[in-house]
């Protein structure tokens, strides 16, 4: 991403998304915020009709079927409850209110993209302050190697422009992320072009995936180029079956884009 892409002051009209390509096909506040990340063309596509479009976390339980009537016993009906054994997924932070906010430098690890000759430190944060230093990890998306979606943004034409050649990645290419927890190899599934407002590229799922994104075309915040990856085990085999992976073209539609995000502290105030 670049100043005109990621969090930049450039504003452009959204353009229709291009078709995805990959080994799995289509299956699988103010000006700064407007240009922020190059993630959102129009800056607040996360807002729909003036209402916060970050999807509310959690869902209402489904109705419980009534016990069937019987004339052969006087025993009262009972309800069987089955507890879920699925672990909780990460809940991404919302986009920062101020794209240029002071952001302490925290290096999460390194990322290596041999196809495009890039090795860079992974910065924690998606403010311009963080991304100007290098590829930025979206806070509270999955960490490398963890269940969920590791989301990393990078400049395409400014600063060190680590994602300048993101379009050259090919299905099957290996991208390596190294942190204090270990070394993790991810395999490129494919590349898609999504609308600028497609914040749902940061959505989490019950698979071990990663998402790298930058602005598209280079120098414009109109769309995003997105590389979608899957985690490999030490033998080089995919950790998750194809059926567990989100569709490769997720986020490339031009319809509404929403993202479940971590709620702020309802008791916090801006007063002294």
URJOQUI-V802709 format. One line per field, one symbol per residue. ss: DSSP state (~ for helix, > for strand, _ for the rest). phi: phi as a letter, one per 40 degrees, with the letter a starting at -180 (. if undefined). burial: 1 if it has 9 or more other C-alpha atoms within 8 Angstrom, else 0. Layout:
ss->???
phi->???
burial->???
This chain:
ss->____________________>>________~~~~~~~~________>>__>>_______________________________________>______________>>>>>>>~~~_>>>>>>>___~~~~____>>__________>>>>>>____________~~~_____>>>>>>__>>>>>>>>>>>>>>___~~~~_____>>>>>>>>>______>>>>>>>>>>_____>___~~~________________>___________
phi->.bdcbdcbccbbccbcccccbicbgccd.hdccccdgfcbcggbccbbfgbccccccgaccccccccccabbabcccbbcbbccbcccccbccccccbcbcdbdcbccibbbbddbfbbacccchbccdccccidbccdgcdcdgcchbcbbbacbbbfcfcbdbdcccbdgcbbbbbbccibbcbbccibbbbcccccccccbacacbabbaacacdgbbcbbcbcbbbcbcdcgcccbcdccccdccdgccccdbbacbcccccccbccc
burial->11111111111101001001110111010001111111111111111000001110000000000000000000000000000000001111100001101000000111111101011111111111111111111111110100111111111111011111110011101111111000011111111111111111011111111111111111111111111111111000011100001001111110001111110000000000
